[in-house]
Amino acid sequence: MFTVRRRGAARLSVAMVASGLLAAGSIAVAGSAIADDATPTAPGATATLGGLKTADKAVIKEEGKAEEHVSAGLFEMSVDGGGTIQTYCIDIKNPTQTEAKYKEVSWDQSSLHDNDDAGKINWILQNSYPQVDDLSALQKTAEIEDGALTPELAAAGTQVAIWRFSDKADVTAVNPVAEQLADWLEGNAKDLKEPAASLTLDPPAVSGKAGDLLGPIKVGTNAATVQVSPAPGNPSGVKVTDKNGTAVTSAKDGDELYFDVAAGTPDGTTSLTATANTKLPVGRAFTGVDSTTQVQILAGSSDSSVSATATGTWAAKGPIPAVSAEVNCAKNGLDVTAANEGDQPFTFKLADKDYTVEAGKSETITVPVAEDQHYKVTISGPEGFEKTFEGVLDCQTAGNGGGTPSSSPSPATAGGSSEGTGDIGSTTGGDLAETGSSSATPVIAGIAIALVVVGGGAVFFLRKKKAAPSAE
């Protein structure tokens, strides 16, 4: 029987792990008004969906319904800044969006957040195609005796096995060779831990008084080294350093970065950006940036461009906020964290409710956000302080909404129309919705929904923290 288990608490997927990514501008709460004119970006890799490239057919069964035929296999994405990645679907009933933009996220910020079998999916990725590209060896290991294991059949068998864990689907490969591989992978899968992010800066926002070192900001990366640079127009008197005040232009995993703000520097804010070229860790999840689209999981990567940004804010006196946000799927919301390294309380408004963070303290407020909806959450304070976080929540598999895969999908264009057709058996990438699209589930043709800012009747979860939370 085809079953799609409803996940426990739906978890928010931030389209932007909105980490305080303001461009250089005036943020002094104790002086000038803030210019929040930057576009927040997700740390790690962002990519554009290219198409379903290597695939064969599969059949999905559900009690009381006709069998649904879909294509199962590998997608390809082009990484912003350079590089190519291959992914499998972990959201069988959700259609893809043509040329959808994706971002790298942790399992906690995807539909895997409460999936006890997420580690087994990672094992499948590590032990099957394309990580194992010697198909003769894979066929022998899986004890497949009848027929030859081609790339198309290997991709289909791998995808089928993944769906059985990601969506609890009753799904089989049409070709017996692919089905034997799927059965072997499912039967032998073991729990593997989640891979680390390709690149993060933690915390993504810091603050303090002029004359101090603002930080530390810890670098997390699988790259051998990352390049570190201040924002264009970085104020004079401010530089990026290590804890000893030595200027830094590169860093490695575990290094700590600081903003060294000279005494007397006018109140303000700036940012730093870390960039690298690296192979992304297999098993990283990818969700849509600005549209609801099929959640993917990384199966292979060329050397690809990754980046992360952090901000620093300083003032001579008064409240000095550092504000960041991240997904909290367990609480169905967006965690907005406000740290105050000033000498006066920081009072702000969030979702039509007033909050105050005392000097030297940090508080996190969870703002509820609806699944599969575009949200825009703004925090505003004195002297024109304002910061906005927005994205699309995507924390549940589409099966939780009762969708049905279609044998003749009509993929939507991300942010636009629902045009596009293609042969269900094609592996050219013309029909991007082939791995588990749905004609019964509405195809979301870009999200143009007005901001979702929860009013006074919403439920907030408030907890105090000593420092801003990690993005990963």
C-alpha positions in Angstrom: 0.0 0.0 0.0 1.2 3.5 -0.9 1.5 5.5 2.3 2.6 9.0 2.9 3.1 9.6 6.6 2.2 13.0 7.8 5.3 14.5 9.5 5.0 15.6 13.1 5.4 19.3 13.4 5.7 21.1 10.1 8.9 23.0 9.9 9.6 26.3 8.3 12.0 26.4 5.4 13.5 29.8 5.0 13.9 30.7 1.4 16.6 33.0 2.7 18.4 31.8 5.8 18.1 35.5 6.4 21.2 36.1 8.5 21.4 39.8 8.9 22.8 40.3 5.4 22.6 44.1 5.2 24.9 45.8 2.8 27.1 48.6 4.1 24.8 51.3 5.3 23.9 53.3 8.4 22.4 51.2 11.2 23.1 53.3 14.2 20.1 53.0 16.5 21.8 55.6 18.7 22.2 57.9 15.7 21.3 57.7 12.0 18.5 55.7 10.6 19.2 52.3 9.1 19.2 51.7 5.4 18.0 48.1 5.0 18.5 48.0 1.2 20.3 44.7 0.8 18.9 41.4 -0.5 19.4 38.6 2.0 21.1 35.5 0.6 21.4 32.0 1.8 24.8 30.7 3.0 26.4 27.9 0.9 25.4 27.2 -2.6 22.5 28.5 -4.7 21.6 26.9 -8.0 19.1 26.9 -10.8 17.2 23.7 -11.8 18.1 22.6 -15.3 16.2 19.4 -15.8 15.8 15.6 -15.3 18.8 14.3 -17.2 19.2 10.6 -16.4 16.1 8.6 -15.7 13.8 5.6 -16.3 10.2 4.8 -15.4 8.7 4.0 -12.0 5.2 3.1 -10.8 3.6 4.5 -7.6 0.7 2.7 -6.0 -1.8 4.1 -3.6 -4.7 2.3 -2.0 -8.0 2.8 -3.9 -6.3 4.7 -6.8 -4.9 3.8 -10.2 -1.2 3.2 -10.5 0.7 6.4 -11.4 3.6 6.2 -13.9 6.4 8.7 -13.3 10.0 9.1 -14.4 12.6 8.6 -11.7 16.2 9.7 -11.8 18.8 12.5 -11.6 18.2 16.2 -11.9 21.0 18.6 -12.9 21.4 22.2 -11.6 23.8 25.0 -12.5 25.3 26.6 -9.5 25.3 30.4 -9.2 28.9 31.6 -9.7 30.0 28.4 -11.4 29.6 24.7 -11.1 27.1 21.9 -11.6 25.3 19.6 -9.2 23.2 16.5 -9.5 20.3 15.8 -7.2 17.5 13.3 -6.5 14.0 14.2 -5.4 12.9 13.8 -1.8 9.3 15.2 -2.3 7.6 12.8 -4.7 4.2 14.5 -4.9 5.4 18.0 -5.4 6.0 19.3 -9.0 9.2 21.0 -9.9 9.2 24.6 -11.2 11.0 25.3 -14.5 14.3 27.0 -13.8 13.5 27.3 -10.1 16.1 28.8 -7.9 17.3 26.6 -5.0 19.4 27.1 -1.9 21.5 24.7 0.2 20.0 24.0 3.6 20.4 21.7 6.6 18.1 18.8 7.0 16.4 20.7 9.9 15.3 23.3 7.3 13.8 20.8 4.9 11.2 18.0 4.7 13.8 15.8 6.3 13.6 17.6 9.6 11.6 14.9 11.4 12.4 12.0 9.1 14.0 9.2 11.1 15.2 7.6 7.8 17.2 10.7 6.6 20.4 9.0 7.5 19.5 6.0 5.3 18.9 8.3 2.4 22.4 9.6 2.8 23.7 6.0 2.9 22.0 5.3 -0.4 23.5 8.5 -2.0 27.0 7.5 -0.8 26.7 3.9 -2.1 24.9 4.2 -5.4 25.0 6.1 -8.7 26.6 8.6 -9.4 28.9 8.4 -6.4 29.5 4.8 -7.5 30.0 5.2 -11.2 31.5 1.8 -11.9 28.1 0.2 -12.8 29.6 -3.3 -13.3 30.9 -3.2 -9.7 27.6 -1.8 -8.4 25.7 -4.5 -10.3 27.9 -7.2 -8.8 27.6 -5.8 -5.2 23.8 -5.6 -5.5 23.8 -9.2 -6.9 21.8 -8.2 -10.0 22.1 -11.1 -12.4 19.6 -10.4 -15.2 20.3 -7.6 -17.6 22.9 -4.7 -17.5 22.8 -1.8 -15.1 22.9 1.3 -17.3 23.1 4.9 -16.0 19.4 5.4 -16.6 18.5 2.2 -14.7 20.9 3.0 -11.9 19.5 6.5 -11.4 15.9 5.1 -11.5 16.7 2.4 -8.9 18.4 4.9 -6.6 15.6 7.3 -6.8 13.0 4.6 -6.1 14.9 3.5 -3.0 15.2 7.2 -1.8 11.4 7.7 -2.2 10.7 4.7 -0.1 12.4 6.5 2.8 11.8 10.2 2.0 8.0 9.9 1.2 7.2 6.4 2.6 6.0 5.6 -0.9 4.9 2.3 -2.3 6.9 2.8 -5.5 8.6 0.3 -7.8 10.9 0.6 -10.8 9.4 -0.6 -14.1 12.6 -2.2 -15.3 13.6 -5.4 -13.2 17.2 -4.4 -13.1 16.4 -1.0 -11.6 14.0 -2.6 -9.2 16.6 -5.1 -8.0 18.9 -2.2 -7.3 16.2 -0.3 -5.4 15.5 -3.4 -3.2 19.1 -3.9 -2.5 19.7 -0.3 -1.5 16.6 -0.2 0.7 17.5 -3.5 2.4 21.1 -2.5 3.1 20.7 1.2 4.0 22.2 2.3 7.3 22.0 5.5 9.2 24.7 8.0 8.3 25.0 11.4 10.0 24.1 14.6 8.2 26.9 16.1 6.1 28.3 19.5 7.2 27.4 22.6 5.2 29.6 23.8 2.4 30.1 27.2 4.0 28.6 29.0 6.9 29.4 32.0 9.1 28.2 31.7 12.7 26.6 33.9 14.0 25.6 35.8 10.9 25.3 39.1 12.7 27.4 40.7 15.5 27.4 44.0 17.3 29.4 46.0 19.8 30.9 49.4 20.7 33.3 51.3 18.5 36.8 50.6 19.7 36.1 46.9 20.3 36.5 43.7 18.2 33.0 42.6 17.1 32.7 38.8 17.1 33.8 36.1 17.0 32.2 34.8 13.7 33.2 31.2 13.2 33.9 29.8 9.7 32.4 26.4 8.9 33.4 24.9 5.5 34.4 21.8 3.7 36.7 23.8 1.5 40.4 23.9 2.1 40.3 27.7 2.3 37.9 30.5 1.8 38.5 34.1 0.7 37.3 36.8 3.0 36.5 40.3 1.9 34.8 43.3 3.5 31.8 44.9 1.8 32.4 47.4 -1.0 32.5 50.9 0.6 33.6 49.5 3.9 33.9 52.4 6.4 37.4 53.7 7.1 38.5 52.6 10.5 36.9 49.2 10.2 38.7 46.0 9.0 38.2 42.3 9.1 40.7 40.6 11.5 41.5 37.6 13.6 41.3 37.8 17.4 44.7 39.5 17.6 43.6 42.3 15.3 45.6 41.1 12.3 43.9 41.7 9.0 42.4 38.6 7.4 41.9 37.9 3.7 41.5 34.1 3.9 40.3 31.5 6.4 39.8 27.8 6.9 37.3 25.7 8.8 37.1 26.6 12.4 38.7 30.0 12.1 37.2 33.0 13.9 36.7 36.4 12.2 36.1 39.8 13.8 35.2 43.3 12.8 37.9 45.6 14.2 36.2 49.0 14.7 38.6 51.8 15.6 37.6 54.0 18.5 35.8 57.2 17.2 34.4 55.5 14.1 31.0 57.0 13.4 28.1 54.7 14.3 27.3 52.3 11.4 27.2 48.8 10.0 29.1 46.8 7.4 29.5 43.2 6.2 32.0 40.7 5.2 31.7 37.9 2.6 33.4 34.5 2.6 33.6 32.7 -0.8 35.1 29.4 -1.9 35.2 26.9 -4.7 34.5 23.3 -3.5 32.6 20.1 -4.1 29.4 20.3 -2.2 28.9 17.5 0.4 26.7 14.7 -0.9 23.5 14.5 1.2 22.9 18.3 1.5 19.3 19.3 1.0 18.1 21.9 -1.5 14.8 23.9 -1.2 13.2 26.6 -3.4 14.4 30.2 -2.8 11.3 32.0 -4.0 8.8 29.4 -5.1 7.4 26.1 -3.8 9.2 23.4 -5.8 10.2 19.8 -5.3 12.8 19.4 -2.5 16.0 17.9 -3.7 19.0 16.2 -2.1 22.6 16.4 -3.4 24.0 13.3 -5.2 27.1 14.7 -6.9 28.9 18.0 -7.4 31.6 19.5 -9.6 33.8 22.2 -8.0 31.2 24.9 -7.3 31.0 28.4 -6.0 29.7 28.9 -2.4 29.5 32.0 -0.2 28.3 33.3 3.1 27.9 36.8 4.6 27.9 38.3 8.1 27.2 41.8 9.4 28.7 43.9 12.1 27.0 46.9 13.8 28.6 49.4 16.2 27.8 52.5 18.0 29.3 54.7 20.8 26.3 54.3 23.1 22.7 53.2 23.3 21.2 50.0 22.1 23.4 48.2 19.5 21.4 45.4 17.9 22.5 42.4 15.9 19.5 40.8 14.2 19.3 37.5 12.4 16.8 34.8 11.5 16.6 31.1 10.7 14.1 28.4 10.1 12.6 26.5 13.0 10.5 23.7 11.5 9.9 22.1 14.9 7.9 25.2 15.9 6.4 26.0 12.5 8.1 29.3 12.3 10.9 31.7 11.7 13.3 32.3 14.6 14.1 36.0 14.7 17.0 36.6 17.1 17.8 40.1 18.5 21.1 40.5 20.4 21.9 43.8 22.1 25.5 44.6 22.9 24.8 48.2 23.8 24.4 49.9 27.1 20.6 50.6 26.8 17.6 48.4 26.2 16.7 47.7 22.5 12.9 48.0 22.0 11.5 46.7 18.7 8.3 45.7 17.0 7.9 42.3 15.4 4.6 41.1 13.9 2.6 43.9 15.5 4.0 43.1 19.0 6.5 45.1 21.0 9.6 43.4 22.6 12.6 44.7 24.6 16.0 43.1 24.9 18.1 44.4 27.8 21.7 45.5 27.3 24.0 42.5 27.0 21.1 40.1 26.4 19.7 38.2 23.4 16.2 37.0 22.8 14.7 34.7 20.1 11.0 35.1 19.0 9.5 32.4 16.8 7.1 33.9 14.2 4.6 31.3 12.9 4.5 31.1 9.1 2.2 29.1 6.8 3.5 26.1 4.9 4.0 26.6 1.1 3.4 30.4 1.5 5.6 33.3 0.7 6.3 35.2 3.9 7.8 38.6 4.7 8.7 39.3 8.4 9.9 42.8 9.4 11.5 43.8 12.6 11.6 47.6 13.3 13.0 49.7 16.1 14.0 53.3 17.1 15.8 55.8 14.8 14.5 54.1 11.6 15.9 50.7 12.4 14.2 48.1 10.1 15.1 44.7 8.8 13.1 42.3 6.7 13.4 38.5 6.2 11.4 36.8 3.5 11.1 33.5 1.7 8.9 30.5 1.0 8.1 27.9 3.7 8.7 24.4 2.5 9.1 21.9 5.4 6.7 19.1 4.5 6.5 16.7 1.6 3.7 17.5 -0.7 2.2 14.1 0.2 1.1 15.6 3.5 -1.3 17.7 1.5 -2.8 14.7 -0.3 -1.4 15.3 -3.7 -1.3 12.6 -6.4 1.5 12.1 -8.9 0.5 12.5 -12.5 1.5 10.6 -15.6 1.3 13.7 -17.7 2.6 16.6 -15.7 2.5 20.2 -16.6 5.5 21.8 -14.9 5.2 25.4 -13.9 7.7 28.2 -14.5 9.2 29.5 -11.2 7.6 32.8 -10.6 5.5 32.7 -13.7 3.1 30.6 -15.8 2.3 26.9 -15.8 3.3 26.4 -19.4 5.4 23.5 -20.5 4.8 19.9 -21.6 7.0 16.9 -22.2 7.0 13.2 -22.7 6.9 11.3 -19.4 9.6 9.0 -20.6 11.9 11.7 -21.8 15.3 12.2 -20.0 16.2 15.4 -21.9 15.0 17.7 -19.1 12.2 19.2 -21.1 9.7 18.1 -18.5 10.9 19.0 -15.1 8.0 17.7 -13.2 8.5 14.0 -14.1 9.8 12.8 -10.8 6.6 12.9 -8.8 4.6 15.8 -10.2 0.9 16.1 -9.5 -2.1 17.1 -11.6 -4.3 16.8 -8.5 -2.0 19.0 -6.5 -2.1 22.5 -7.7 1.1 23.5 -9.4 2.4 26.7 -7.8 3.4 29.0 -10.6 5.6 31.3 -8.6 4.6 32.8 -5.3 3.1 36.3 -5.5 1.2 36.1 -2.3 1.2 39.1 -0.1 3.3 39.2 3.0 2.5 36.9 5.8 3.1 38.7 9.0 1.2 37.2 11.9 -0.9 39.6 13.9 -1.5 39.9 17.6 -3.5 36.7 17.8 -0.5 34.6 16.6 1.4 32.4 19.0 4.9 33.3 19.7 7.6 31.2 21.3 10.1 33.3 23.3 13.3 32.1 24.7 16.3 33.9 25.9 19.7 33.1 24.5 23.1 34.4 25.3 24.2 34.6 21.7 22.6 34.4 18.3 21.9 30.8 17.1 23.9 29.0 14.5 22.5 28.9 11.0 23.4 25.2 10.7 
